[in-house]
Amino acid sequence: MARVSGLILTLLLIVGATGLLSSPAMAVDGAALERGEQIFNSNCAACHMGGGNVIRANRTLKISDLNNHVEAYTSTPLEALEHEIEDGLNAMPGYADKLTEEEIVAVATYIEQRAELGW
């Protein structure tokens, strides 16, 4: 029994060390997330602070609301976020002419990660 326990512990240590158990949200490049956070704070936080929405309460950046509206897109949730950031929607302005594609991807990734973590 001790031998089996030791084997299980060894396997868990190996898997943990290789990062196979880490969540996708945590696998994102730290520098890109930091850049995404800076962009969010400069451009989005006035209306979406803490993942909320001061204009339309049912269109927050919380995971449940994002999932409720992702069906409108034929793309992945991250691509849907990128599309809305680029083109805007309703009262939200588009940022395609204000942010680079790299910045849009960074802020969309940041929003998706924060939503997965519950803001």
C-alpha positions as CSV (number, residue, x, y, z in Angstrom):
1,M,0.0,0.0,0.0
2,A,2.8,2.4,0.9
3,R,4.4,1.7,-2.5
4,V,1.2,2.5,-4.4
5,S,0.8,5.7,-2.4
6,G,4.4,6.7,-3.2
7,L,3.9,6.0,-6.9
8,I,0.7,8.1,-6.9
9,L,2.5,11.0,-5.1
10,T,5.4,10.8,-7.6
11,L,3.0,10.9,-10.5
12,L,1.2,13.9,-9.1
13,L,4.4,15.7,-8.6
14,I,5.5,15.0,-12.2
15,V,2.2,16.1,-13.6
16,G,2.1,19.2,-11.4
17,A,5.7,20.2,-12.3
18,T,4.9,19.9,-16.1
19,G,1.9,22.2,-15.8
20,L,-0.5,19.6,-17.1
21,L,-3.0,20.5,-14.3
22,S,-2.9,24.2,-14.7
23,S,-6.0,25.9,-16.0
24,P,-6.1,27.6,-19.4
25,A,-6.6,31.0,-17.7
26,M,-3.4,30.6,-15.8
27,A,-1.4,29.4,-18.9
28,V,-1.6,32.9,-20.5
29,D,1.6,34.9,-20.8
30,G,1.9,37.1,-17.8
31,A,3.3,40.1,-19.8
32,A,0.3,39.9,-22.2
33,L,-2.1,39.8,-19.3
34,E,-0.4,42.8,-17.7
35,R,-0.7,44.7,-21.0
36,G,-4.3,43.7,-21.4
37,E,-5.0,44.9,-17.8
38,Q,-3.4,48.3,-18.6
39,I,-5.5,48.6,-21.8
40,F,-8.7,47.6,-19.9
41,N,-8.0,50.1,-17.1
42,S,-7.4,52.9,-19.6
43,N,-10.2,52.2,-22.0
44,C,-12.9,49.9,-20.5
45,A,-12.9,50.3,-16.7
46,A,-15.1,53.4,-16.7
47,C,-18.0,51.3,-17.9
48,H,-16.9,47.8,-17.0
49,M,-15.1,48.2,-13.6
50,G,-15.0,44.8,-11.8
51,G,-16.6,43.1,-14.8
52,G,-19.8,45.1,-14.5
53,N,-21.6,47.3,-16.9
54,V,-22.9,50.7,-15.8
55,I,-25.0,51.2,-19.0
56,R,-26.6,47.8,-19.6
57,A,-26.7,45.7,-16.4
58,N,-27.4,42.5,-18.2
59,R,-24.3,42.8,-20.5
60,T,-21.6,42.5,-17.9
61,L,-18.2,40.9,-18.5
62,K,-19.0,38.1,-16.0
63,I,-18.7,34.6,-17.4
64,S,-22.4,33.9,-17.1
65,D,-23.4,37.0,-19.2
66,L,-20.6,36.4,-21.7
67,N,-21.7,32.8,-22.2
68,N,-25.4,34.0,-22.6
69,H,-24.4,36.2,-25.5
70,V,-21.7,34.1,-27.2
71,E,-24.3,32.1,-29.2
72,A,-24.7,35.2,-31.4
73,Y,-21.3,34.6,-32.8
74,T,-20.0,31.8,-35.0
75,S,-16.5,32.0,-33.4
76,T,-14.8,31.1,-30.1
77,P,-15.6,33.2,-27.0
78,L,-12.2,34.9,-27.3
79,E,-12.8,35.8,-30.9
80,A,-16.3,37.1,-30.0
81,L,-14.7,39.4,-27.4
82,E,-12.2,40.6,-30.0
83,H,-14.9,41.3,-32.5
84,E,-16.9,43.4,-30.0
85,I,-13.8,45.3,-28.9
86,E,-13.0,46.0,-32.6
87,D,-16.4,47.0,-33.8
88,G,-18.2,48.0,-30.6
89,L,-21.9,47.2,-29.9
90,N,-24.8,49.4,-28.9
91,A,-23.4,52.1,-26.6
92,M,-19.9,50.7,-26.6
93,P,-17.6,52.3,-29.2
94,G,-15.4,50.3,-31.5
95,Y,-11.6,50.3,-30.9
96,A,-10.4,49.1,-34.2
97,D,-9.0,52.5,-35.0
98,K,-7.7,53.2,-31.5
99,L,-5.9,49.9,-30.6
100,T,-3.7,47.6,-32.5
101,E,-4.7,44.0,-33.2
102,E,-2.1,42.9,-30.6
103,E,-3.7,45.2,-28.0
104,I,-7.2,44.0,-28.8
105,V,-6.1,40.4,-28.4
106,A,-4.3,41.3,-25.1
107,V,-7.4,43.1,-23.6
108,A,-9.8,40.3,-24.8
109,T,-7.5,37.7,-23.2
110,Y,-7.4,39.7,-20.0
111,I,-11.2,40.0,-20.0
112,E,-11.7,36.3,-20.6
113,Q,-9.2,35.3,-17.9
114,R,-10.8,37.7,-15.3
115,A,-14.3,36.4,-16.2
116,E,-13.1,32.8,-15.7
117,L,-11.7,33.7,-12.3
118,G,-14.8,35.6,-11.3
119,W,-13.5,39.1,-11.5
